[in-house]
Structures are given as structure tokens and as C-alpha cells.
Amino acid sequence: MFDSAFDALRSAQVNRFGVYADTSIRYRDLIAARDEIAAAIEAMKATDWPTNADYDAAEQ
């Protein structure tokens, strides 16, 4: 999930003046990355992460 967002954010083609060669493609990639990051955040929120107390109990 996150890998494709990372790829979208780091891949940009610029011309010899340092200006994005095609802003519509960059915009599309940024929107896709934003959506994937939002999905990853929601997945993290929905996960029942163990607490320190859970780890302590598991050690005993």
C-alpha cells in the first residue's frame, strides 16, 4: 500500500529548467498518493495495537 504512494511522490519528471514536465501527471500522482496514505492511516487507526501492559502480561 505505502510503497506505491512513495513511488508516486518521488517520481517526477522535470525539464531542464527544473519545472515539472507535465503537471497533470504530477497532480494525478499526488492525489493517488494522498488517497493511499489516507487508507494506510485508517488501517492503522483500525488496528488493535498491543499496549505496554499487553507486553508485560505476555512476559509473565
C-alpha positions in Angstrom: 0.0 0.0 0.0 2.6 2.6 1.1 5.2 1.6 -1.5 3.1 2.9 -4.4 2.4 6.2 -2.6 6.1 6.6 -2.1 6.8 5.8 -5.7 4.2 8.4 -6.8 5.8 11.1 -4.6 9.4 10.5 -5.7 8.8 10.1 -9.4 8.6 13.5 -11.1 9.9 14.4 -14.5 11.2 18.0 -14.8 12.5 19.8 -17.8 16.0 21.4 -18.0 14.7 24.4 -16.1 13.6 22.4 -13.1 9.9 22.8 -13.9 7.5 19.8 -13.9 7.3 18.5 -17.5 3.6 17.5 -17.1 1.8 19.0 -14.1 -1.4 16.9 -14.8 0.5 13.7 -14.3 2.2 15.1 -11.1 -1.3 16.2 -9.8 -2.7 12.7 -10.6 0.2 11.0 -8.8 -0.2 13.3 -5.7 -3.9 12.6 -5.5 -3.2 8.8 -5.7 -0.5 9.1 -3.0 -2.8 11.1 -0.8 -5.6 8.5 -1.1 -3.2 5.7 -0.4 -1.8 7.5 2.6 -5.3 8.1 3.9 -6.1 4.4 3.5 -3.0 3.5 5.4 -3.8 5.9 8.2 -7.3 4.4 8.5 -5.8 0.9 8.6 -3.5 1.9 11.4 -6.4 3.5 13.4 -8.5 0.4 13.0 -5.7 -1.9 14.3 -5.9 -3.0 17.9 -2.3 -2.3 18.8 -0.8 -4.1 21.8 -0.1 -1.9 24.8 2.9 -2.0 27.2 0.6 -3.8 29.6 -0.1 -6.4 27.0 3.7 -7.0 26.5 4.2 -7.1 30.3 1.5 -9.7 30.6 2.9 -11.8 27.8 6.3 -11.9 29.6 4.8 -13.4 32.7 
